[in-house]
Amino acid sequence: MIKGYLVHLSFNLWADREVPEWKLPYVTACPHLRFDDSVWNAILDKMVAVGLNTVVIDLGDGVRYDSHPEIAVDNAWSTTRLRQELARVRAMGLEPLPKLNFSACHDAWLGPYARRVSTPEYYQVCRDLIVEVIELFDTPRLFHLGMDEETARHQQYYEYIVIRQYDLWWHDLVLLVREVEKHAVRPWVWSDYVWEHPGLFYERMPTSVLQSNWYYGDDFGESVLAAQAYRDLEAHGYDQVPTASTWTSMRSFESTVGFCRQHIAPERLLGFLQTVWKPTIEETRDLHMKALEAAGRALADA
C-alpha cells in the first residue's frame, strides 16, 4: 500500500502575477527555487519515523533537464543532484515517484511553453520531459500527470488563461497517458474532472489510469460531491489513491482513510496520499511535520 506524501521541489504551479485577491502566500510563480534542503531532509526523516513509504516529488521547473534546460528556475537541481537524492531516498526505504502537472491551470513551471498549449511544439516538449523524467527515476512504477482544475474559475486572476475543453482536453490527456504507458509506467491523475463531467469521465477515462480524487475536508455526507466521488469511482472499477490535505482541516487525512476503507474494495484501494500544498521551506516546516504525523497515525495499522 502506498503511504505517500506529496513534496514540492518546484512550487510554480499557480498564478503568473501577484494575486492579492486570493490572500494566499506562495501562489505567484517565482524565478528562483523555493526549496530548503533542511526541510526536505526533515520530511524524509519524519516519513521514515511515522511509517510512510512513498514520496511523490512535484518536479516542475526545479530540475535543469537535459532536454529542456530553458525552463529551469535559478538554483534548480542538476540531473546529477536529482539522481543522487533519489538514490538517498531509496536507501532510506522510501519509494520516490515523479509528478509533473500538465494542467493548463498549473503549468507556470513550463515557462514559455505554458502559452503554447496543444501546439506541436508543446506536445514535443511534454514528450521530451516525460521520457527524461522516467529515465531519471529509473522507470518508476507510477507517474503523476496532474491535470486538475483546468477551468475559468480556477484561473480567474491569471493574466493569461488557457482552458482545453471537449475533445481537445481528452486528446491531450490521452497523448500524455500513452507516452507514459509506452515506457511501461502507469499514469496517475487527479480526478476532479469527474465532479463536473461524470458522463464523459466514465465514458472516456481509461481504467488503466490511476485515480487520485482529492478532498480536503472532513464532512463525508452524501451532499459533498468531492467526497462522494470516491464511491462513484469505486462503482466504475477505478484503482484509487485517495488524497487528503491540511488545507482546510487537520482531520482530513484521518477522515479520508476511514471513509475510503469503508467504501473502496481493498484490491482497488492502492494507498493514500497526504500533502499541505505549501512549498518545502523553513516557513512551512511545522505544517509539513503535523501533516506527516497525522498521516502516520491514520495509517499506523495499515
C-alpha positions in Angstrom: 0.0 0.0 0.0 1.2 3.5 -0.9 1.6 5.5 2.3 2.5 8.7 0.5 3.4 12.3 0.9 3.5 14.9 -1.9 6.6 17.1 -1.7 7.2 20.1 -4.0 10.6 20.7 -5.4 9.1 23.4 -7.6 6.1 25.3 -6.4 5.5 27.2 -9.6 2.0 25.8 -10.1 -0.3 28.7 -9.9 -0.6 32.4 -10.9 1.6 34.3 -13.4 1.0 37.5 -11.4 0.7 38.8 -7.9 -2.8 37.8 -6.7 -3.9 40.0 -3.7 -7.4 38.8 -4.2 -6.5 35.3 -3.0 -4.7 36.4 0.1 -2.6 33.2 -0.1 1.2 33.1 0.1 3.4 31.4 -2.4 0.9 31.2 -5.2 2.7 33.5 -7.6 5.3 31.9 -9.8 8.9 32.7 -8.7 12.1 32.9 -10.9 14.2 31.0 -8.3 13.8 27.7 -6.5 11.8 28.0 -3.3 13.2 24.9 -1.5 15.2 24.4 1.7 17.3 21.3 1.9 16.8 21.3 5.7 13.1 20.9 5.4 13.4 18.3 2.6 15.7 16.3 4.9 13.4 16.7 7.9 10.4 15.5 5.8 12.3 12.4 4.7 13.3 11.6 8.3 9.8 12.1 9.6 8.3 9.9 6.9 10.5 7.1 8.0 9.8 7.7 11.6 6.0 7.7 11.2 5.9 4.7 8.8 5.2 6.3 5.4 6.8 4.7 2.4 6.3 6.8 -0.7 7.4 10.3 -1.6 5.8 11.9 -4.7 8.0 14.7 -5.9 6.5 17.5 -7.9 9.5 18.4 -10.1 8.2 21.2 -12.3 11.0 23.7 -13.2 13.0 22.7 -10.2 15.3 20.5 -12.3 17.6 21.6 -15.1 16.5 19.0 -17.6 19.0 17.9 -20.3 16.2 18.0 -22.9 14.8 21.5 -21.9 17.2 23.4 -19.6 15.5 26.6 -20.7 12.6 26.1 -18.3 14.7 25.7 -15.2 14.5 28.4 -12.4 17.6 29.8 -10.8 19.2 27.2 -8.4 17.3 24.3 -10.0 18.7 20.9 -9.2 21.0 19.4 -11.8 20.0 16.0 -13.1 23.0 14.6 -11.2 21.7 16.1 -8.0 18.3 14.6 -8.6 19.7 11.2 -9.2 21.8 11.4 -6.0 18.7 12.4 -4.0 16.6 9.6 -5.5 19.3 7.1 -4.5 19.3 8.5 -1.0 15.5 8.3 -0.8 15.6 4.7 -1.8 18.3 3.9 0.7 16.0 5.2 3.4 13.4 2.7 2.4 11.2 5.2 0.6 9.9 4.9 -2.9 10.3 8.1 -5.0 7.7 8.8 -7.7 7.6 11.7 -10.1 4.9 14.3 -10.7 4.7 16.9 -13.5 1.4 18.7 -13.6 0.3 19.3 -17.2 -3.0 21.1 -16.3 -3.1 24.4 -18.1 -4.1 25.8 -14.7 -1.0 24.6 -13.0 1.8 24.7 -15.6 3.6 28.0 -14.8 6.6 25.8 -14.4 6.6 25.1 -18.2 7.8 28.7 -18.8 7.2 29.8 -22.4 5.5 26.5 -23.3 2.7 27.3 -20.9 1.5 29.7 -23.6 1.8 27.2 -26.4 -0.5 24.5 -25.1 -1.8 22.0 -27.6 0.6 23.0 -30.3 3.1 20.6 -32.0 5.9 22.3 -30.1 4.1 21.8 -26.8 3.4 18.1 -27.4 7.1 17.5 -28.2 8.2 19.3 -25.0 5.8 17.2 -23.0 7.0 14.0 -24.5 10.7 15.0 -24.0 10.1 15.8 -20.3 8.2 12.6 -19.7 10.8 10.4 -21.3 13.7 12.2 -19.4 11.9 12.0 -16.1 11.2 8.3 -16.5 14.8 7.7 -17.2 16.0 9.8 -14.3 13.7 7.8 -11.9 14.9 4.5 -13.4 11.4 3.7 -14.8 9.2 4.3 -11.8 6.0 2.2 -11.5 3.8 5.4 -11.4 4.0 8.9 -13.0 1.6 11.6 -11.7 0.4 13.9 -14.6 -1.8 16.2 -12.6 -4.5 17.5 -14.9 -6.7 19.2 -12.3 -8.7 22.4 -12.1 -8.5 23.4 -15.7 -11.4 25.8 -15.5 -12.1 29.5 -15.9 -12.9 29.8 -12.2 -9.6 28.5 -11.1 -7.7 30.9 -13.4 -9.9 34.0 -12.9 -6.9 36.0 -11.5 -4.3 34.9 -14.1 -3.1 37.3 -16.8 -3.1 34.5 -19.3 -5.9 31.9 -19.2 -5.8 28.6 -21.1 -8.7 26.1 -20.9 -8.9 23.0 -23.1 -12.4 21.6 -23.4 -14.4 18.8 -25.0 -12.3 16.6 -27.4 -9.1 18.7 -27.0 -8.8 18.1 -23.3 -9.3 14.3 -23.9 -6.9 14.3 -26.8 -4.1 15.9 -24.7 -4.8 13.7 -21.7 -4.6 10.5 -23.8 -1.4 11.8 -25.5 0.3 12.1 -22.1 -1.1 8.8 -20.9 0.1 6.9 -23.9 3.6 8.5 -23.6 3.9 7.3 -20.1 2.5 3.8 -20.8 4.8 3.5 -23.8 7.7 3.2 -21.3 6.0 0.6 -19.1 4.9 3.1 -16.4 1.4 3.6 -15.1 -0.1 7.1 -15.5 -1.7 8.7 -12.5 -4.0 11.8 -12.4 -6.1 14.0 -10.2 -9.8 13.1 -10.6 -11.7 16.3 -10.2 -12.8 16.4 -13.8 -15.3 13.8 -12.8 -17.1 16.3 -10.5 -18.5 18.4 -13.3 -18.3 15.9 -16.2 -19.2 12.4 -14.8 -20.7 11.1 -18.0 -17.7 12.0 -20.2 -15.3 10.9 -17.5 -16.7 7.4 -17.1 -17.1 7.0 -20.9 -13.5 8.1 -21.8 -11.2 7.8 -18.8 -9.2 4.6 -19.2 -9.3 2.3 -16.1 -5.6 1.8 -16.6 -5.1 5.4 -15.3 -4.7 5.5 -11.5 -7.1 8.0 -9.9 -6.5 10.4 -7.1 -9.7 12.0 -6.2 -8.9 14.7 -3.6 -11.0 16.1 -0.8 -9.6 18.2 2.0 -12.5 18.5 4.4 -13.8 16.0 7.0 -17.5 16.0 6.2 -18.3 12.9 4.1 -22.1 13.5 3.9 -23.9 12.5 0.7 -24.3 16.1 -0.3 -20.5 16.6 -0.5 -19.8 16.0 -4.2 -16.0 15.7 -4.0 -16.2 13.2 -1.1 -18.8 11.0 -2.8 -16.7 10.8 -5.9 -14.7 8.1 -4.1 -17.7 5.9 -4.1 -18.6 6.6 -7.7 -15.0 5.8 -8.9 -15.2 2.6 -7.0 -18.5 1.7 -8.6 -16.9 2.2 -12.0 -13.9 0.0 -11.2 -11.1 2.5 -11.0 -8.0 1.9 -8.8 -7.6 4.8 -6.4 -5.1 6.6 -4.2 -7.4 9.0 -2.2 -5.7 12.3 -1.3 -6.2 14.4 1.7 -4.6 17.6 3.0 -4.3 20.0 5.9 -5.6 22.7 3.6 -8.9 23.1 5.4 -8.9 20.5 8.2 -6.3 18.8 10.2 -8.7 15.8 10.4 -8.9 15.5 6.6 -6.5 12.6 6.3 -7.9 10.6 9.2 -11.4 11.1 7.9 -10.5 10.2 4.4 -8.8 6.9 5.4 -11.8 5.9 7.5 -14.3 6.7 4.7 -12.4 5.1 1.8 -11.5 1.9 3.7 -15.3 1.5 4.1 -16.3 2.3 0.6 -13.4 1.2 -1.7 -12.6 -2.5 -2.3 -9.1 -3.4 -0.9 -8.0 -4.6 -4.3 -8.7 -1.1 -5.8 -7.5 0.9 -2.8 -3.8 1.2 -3.7 -3.0 3.6 -0.9 -3.3 7.2 0.4 -1.6 10.5 -0.3 -1.2 13.4 2.1 0.0 16.9 1.3 -0.1 20.5 2.7 0.1 22.4 -0.7 2.9 24.6 0.6 6.5 24.9 -0.6 9.3 22.9 1.0 10.7 25.8 3.0 11.5 26.7 6.6 8.4 28.9 7.0 6.2 25.8 6.4 8.2 23.2 8.3 5.7 22.9 11.1 2.8 22.3 8.7 4.7 19.5 7.0 5.6 17.9 10.3 2.0 18.0 11.6 0.7 16.6 8.3 3.1 13.7 8.4 2.3 12.9 12.0 -1.5 12.9 11.1 -0.8 10.5 8.2 1.3 8.2 10.3 -1.4 8.0 13.0 -4.1 7.2 10.4 -2.1 4.5 8.7 -0.5 3.0 11.7 -2.4 -0.3 11.3 -2.0 -0.5 7.5 
